[in-house]
């Protein structure tokens, strides 16, 4: 087991390094200098050159990646050019490890920007994940157990309708009617646990979490139903029934455990994707998360911030894959690690 974990961690590190190299090649291999967009339309050639030297844009993308990789482990100082640091010491910005770059547009390190916005995206993802996993799996199992009945057809039909609605429509609907017009809940705003406690934190995340949960839950209802029905046709389930085991034991201990394997894979990847920011939902509710930061960075052509966000999201996905692989042996006893 330990050897398997070590192999998966090693493979994850290799994937992360390769992904970071590809990301730098895509963003910085272009002949366009990012410094051209960093100080407005009236930016002079001298100012562009100074910004390029300060952030290291004048180097090749391979050199920039090497400095980035070094900064992740030991930190980095900006301006990037040592000679420029001597002539303009007031422009120095120290970025401690793990350094993901410096955003001139926001006069802050990318690491600090992520620290400020990550708790918001993480909170929304956790609340939405709880709603869609519990609701999606329970309703999917219910539909499978009531196969062919009006309950089954109703749940599948409603899930198909909800899956067709885009998240911005669901979010705007909840915001306008549930919060503003009907006043069933307060107008959503993000509140930290330190400021509002658990109740204040949850109340601010209720509508954004439901917005995402409705979309994902619709897919998980159909997938859970399909996998549970497929498990019911397996020989070991028929054997368990023939032995006279209770229906609940057959369903949850035998059929559902096998059906959860692909569902766990989906859940891990979906949750990791949300950790990178729910762009539409955060924009609808005006929550300062990673998704909103990505939108602003893209509109400002803030490449250091975009690169940091892409690498962060890739890290979440790789970690989620490793965790999912380890959970297979716990959920499905048929899985054996070699």
PATI-840571 format. One record per residue: x negated, y, z of N, C-alpha, C in turn. Coordinates in steps of 0.05 Angstrom, whole numbers, plus 5000, padded with zeros to 4 digits. Atoms other than C-alpha are relative to their C-alpha. Layout:
// PATI-840571
XYZXYZXYZ...
END
This chain:
// PATI-840571
498349765000500050005000498350255000501849774999494450485018498650044974501449975026490750334954501950114979498049905020497150464914500450305004499749714994498051144949497650164990502449865009490851334935500050024970499950005030491651144861502050214991498049815009497951554855499150295006501049734994494752154889497850084981502249945020488652114844501250064973498749945025493052074783501550275000498749754998497052664808498150244997502049795002490753084816499050034971500949995028488452904746502250144982497949885015495253094718500250305005499949724993495053754755497850164986502349875013488153924727500650034970499449995029490253754656502250204994497849815004496654144663499050295002501049734997492954764688498350084976501649945024488154724629501850074977498149955022493854674580501450265003498649754994497455254614498250244993501849785007491355704608499650024970500450005029490455504536502450134986497649895012497655684520500350305005499649724993497656344557497850194992502349825004490656614546498449954975501550055025488156304481500950174977499049825020492256804442498050234995501849775006488257364407501050265013498949764987492857864443498850025028501149954974489558164504502250085020497949934981494258164564499750285012500449734990491158824586501550214984498549815017494759154527502850065011497249964990501359074564500050075030500149984971498959214635500250295010499949734990498959974638501750194983498149845014504560214594499250084971500549935028505160504524497850214996502049785002500661104539497349925010502550094989494960674563497750054980502249945017488360904534498249754996501850235005482960444506498149965024501750034976478560594567501549865023498450134979484160404614500449704995499650285008485459764576497449845006502650144996478059584579499549965030500450024971477859724654501749785012498250204990483959294667499049724992501050255010481058744624497649905016502450084984474458744662500949945029499250044973478058794729501349735005498650254997482358184718498749774985501450225014477457784675501249924974498750075025481657804612498150004976501949985022475557954569498449744996501350265002472757254583501749814983498550215014474756644543501949865019498150134983480556244568498849775016501450214985475855684588498650115025501349874977471856154632502050105020498049914982478156444661501249765016499150234985480555744679498049915021502050084981473955594712500050185025499949814978474456224755502649955016497450064986481756054771499749755018500350254984479955344793498250045024501849944978474355604836501550165022498549834981478956124868502049845016498050164985483955584888498749885025501450144978478655264933498550205018501749834984474255844956501050295001499049735001478356474942498650164978501049845022476757044895500350305007499849714997475457794894500650134974499349845023478358294846499250295005500450075028476058664804498249764996501450245006473258054771497050054993502749935008467058404744498450105024501549914977461658474798499050294997500949735004458959114766502250205004497749824996465859424767500650025029499549994971466559254841498050195013502049814988460159654854500850294994499449725007462560274817502850095009497349934991469860244840500849835024499450184977469959924910502950035010497349974989476860214925502049824986498150185015480059744873499749715009500450284993477659114908502549895014497850144986483058624928499049715005501050264993480957994964502449805000497950205003485057374947498949745013501050244987483756814998501049754987499150265011484256084980502649915014500150065029488555814950500950254984499549765015488156404903501249924972498750065026492956374843499950244981500349775018490957044813500950255013499349734990492457784821501850134979498149865017498458154793499550305002500449715000496658864773502650155000497449875001503859024758501350035027498849994973505858874830497950055022502149934981499159054862499949815023500050204979499158404900498949744988500950265010496057714896502549834994497850185007500357174864500749835024499450164977499656764927501950145019498249854982502857314969502850024988497449985013508457394918501649745004498750274997509856644922500849965029499350034972509656654998502550155007497649834994514957204999502649884988497650095015519656864949500649705003499650294998518656124960502149925021497950084980522856085025502850034989497349965011528856354987500849774981499450225019528455844930500149735015500050254985526855284979502649975016497550014985532955465022502349934982497850065019537655464962499949714991500350275011534754814936500849795021499350204979535454455004503049985004497150004996542754665014501449884976498850115024544654504942499549704998500750285001540953834945501749845019498350144980544753625008502949974989497350015010551453794977500349814976499550175024550453454910499349715004500750284995547152824937502249875015497950124984552352694990502649984984497550015016558252884946499849834976500250155025555652584882499949705004500250294995553751904911502649895012497650104988559951824954502349994980497850005020564752034899499449804977500750205020560951594849500649725009499350274989561550984894503049975001497150014999568851144905501249944972499050055027570051174830499449724990500750275008566450514820501849805014498350194985570450164874502950014991497349975010576950434844500150004970500350015029575050274773502749954986497650035016580750364724502550135012497749884987585350704774500050304994499849715004587751424774497950155015502149874984582551594827497450004983502450025017576951354781500250194976499749825023579651724720500050295008500049734991580952344760497350115007502749924992573952374790498250044975501649985024570652244723500850244983499149785016575052744687499350275012500749754987573953294738497050054998502949975002566453164737499150094972500649915027566353234661500650294996499249725002570053894665498050185014501949834984565454174719497250004987502650015013559253934682499850184975499949835024561454344621499750295007500249724992561554994661497150075006502749914994554955374661499950115029500349914972552155564729500650295004499549724996552756304717503150055002497149974999560356224706501049925028499250094974561155824770499250205022501049814980556856314809501650265000498449765001560556924784502949965010497350064991567256594797500149995031500150024971565356434869499550275013500849744989562257114881502450204998497949815003568057514853502549945016497550074987573957134881499649925030500350114973571556754942498850205020501349814982567057294970501250285000499249725002569457964943503050035002497149955002576857914926501549875023498550144979579357394975498850035028501349964975574257515029499849765018500250244984573856795051497349975014502749994988566456875064498850274996501449745004561857465071498550004973501549975025558457735009497249885005502650144995552257285002497650185000502649884999545557555022498249825016501950184987539357185042499250115027500849934973537957195117498249785011501850204989532056845149501149895026499250124975532956385208499250175023500949824978528956865251501950235004498349764998533757435236502949935007497150074997540557085233500649745013499550264989539556405264500849804979499250215019541755755232502650074987497349945011548955985223499850234979500349795019546956635189498549924975501550115023541956275145501849844982498350175016547055765123502350154986497849855011552656265112499150154975501049865023548356655064499349824976500750195021546556025025502449834990497750175006553555725021500850024971499149975027555856014955497849934979502150095019549055954918499649705000500350294999548455244943502349854987497850135014555455054920499950044970500349955028554155374853498349804986501850205011548254914840501149725004499150264993551354324875502349904981497850085018557654324831498949904974501150085026553554284768498649735002501450254998548953734792501849775009498250214990554353354830501649874978498450115022558353264767498549784985501650205013552652894734499549755018500650224982551152474796502449825005497650174997558352234802500149804977499850195023558151934732497749805001502350185000551151654740500249795022499750194978552551344808502149794993497950195008558951024782498949804981501050185021555450734722498049805012502050184989549550444762501249805020498750184981554050154817501549784985498650205015558449814766498149804986502050185012552249534732498949815021501050174979549749274798502049785008498050204994556348914811499949764982500250235019554948474751497549835004502550154995548248234778500649745015499750274988547347514801499950025030500350004971545147694872502550135013497549884989551548114882502249785000498150225001555847534859499549785020500750194979552047074905500850095027499349884974553147544963503149985004497150034998560647544948500849715005499350294997560746784942499449905029500650084972557646735012502050105020498049904983563547105039499250255016500849754986559947745060502250214997497949795002564448345075499550184976500149825023565948815018498150235005501749784994562449385053497149934999502850095001556048985061499149954972500750055028556148764989499550264985500249755014557249474965497650165007502049814991552449875007497249875005502550134995547049365025498749884975501150145024546349004958500350174975499549865026549649384900498850285000500849725000548250094922497050045002503049974998540949984941498749984973501250035027539349744871500850244982499149785017543550294840498650275007501349754991539850834880497350054987502749975011533150704846499950214978500149795020534551104782501150275010498949754990538651614822497950155016502249884985532651744868498150144981501749875020528451884806501150264991498749765009533452384781500050225021499849814978534252704849497350135006502749894995526752784859499250214980500749815021525753124792501750255000498249774999531853564799499350195023500749844977529853794868497450154996502649875006522753934845500450234981499449795018525554344788501250245014498849774985529754764836498050135018502149884984523654874879498550224985501349805016520855274822501850254995498349775003526755744826502549944983497550035015534055724805500550284987500149745012533456294755502850134998497449885005540756394737501450065027498649964975543556294807498850225017501349784985538456754840500650274987499449755014539957284787502950085006497249944995547557234798500450115028499749914973547057304873497950195010502149804994541057774870498349915024501750114979536757324914497150024991502849965008529257484913498449745002501450265000526856774898498049984977502050055021521756464851501250044972498849975026526756464794500250294991499849725007527957204797497250124996502749915004520457324804499049924972500850095027519356914740501350184979498749835019524457334703498650284998501449744999521157984725497249994988502850035011514157724709500149974970499850035029516357514640500750264986499349755012519558184625497750205001502349824998513258544648497449894988502350135012508558064612497849975021501850034977505357914679498949714999501050275004501257304658498949875025500950144976497657174724502249895017497750104984504357114760501349764986498750225015507256674705498349755002501750234998501256214706500249885028499750104973501656154782502649855005497450134997509055984779500149744985500050255016508055464724498449785015501650204986502555114763501349925026498550074976506655144827502349804994497850185007512654824793498949724992501250265008508154284762499149855025500850144975505454134832502449885013497650114988512454044858500949754986499150235016514253574801498249765005501850224995507953154811500349885027499650104973508953104886502649855002497450145000516252914875499849734987500350265013514252354827498549805019501450184981509352074879501849915022498250074978514552094934502249804990498050185011519751764889498849724996501350265004514851204871499849855027500350124974513651074945502749915012497350074990521151064960501149764987499050235014522350524909499949755017500450244984519549994955501849995024498349994977523850235012502949954993497150025009530450274973500649734988499550245016529849674927498149785008501850214991526949034958498849844976501150145023525748764887497350124991502449875009520149264878497649905016502450104987513248994893497650174990502449845007506849414895497649814996502350175005500849084864497550155006
END
